[in-house]
Amino acid sequence: MKNLVKLEELAQVLFPIYLFSLLPFAWWLFPVLFFAPDVSLIGYLAGGRIGAMGYNLVHHKATAIGAYILGGLLGVPLLSLIGILLLGHSSLDRVLGYGLVDPDALGHAPLASAGRRA
């Protein structure tokens, strides 16, 4: 079952690539910005709880889908691009074993907890 879930997440990494091709941006922008959501890890400088909340907000798929849909409805391709990047990045994180973090687990950064699982 674990491999089936990873395969599903991998499909959710590839689908944003297709969606990106429908937007009016240069192809190189997608790979350059793909890991930008990890900037949310800076929130951990303000403490574990705030860091986890910021990380989860940026890596939550509902945030990604909401940004993509809102960008389409408002005619703002940049907002759609942000949604696509968030969705693809979050899905790749899950393929690699990273996921949302527990805000109450102080001191447990996403990379540290994933490293222990591996």
Secondary structure, DSSP 4 states (H G I P E B T S, - for coil): -HHHHHHHHHHHHHHHHHHHHTSSS-TTHHHHHTTGGGGGGGGGGG-HHHHHHHHHHHH-HHHHHHHHHHHHHHT-HHHHHHHHHHHHHHHHHHHTT-----TTSTT--HHHHHHHH-
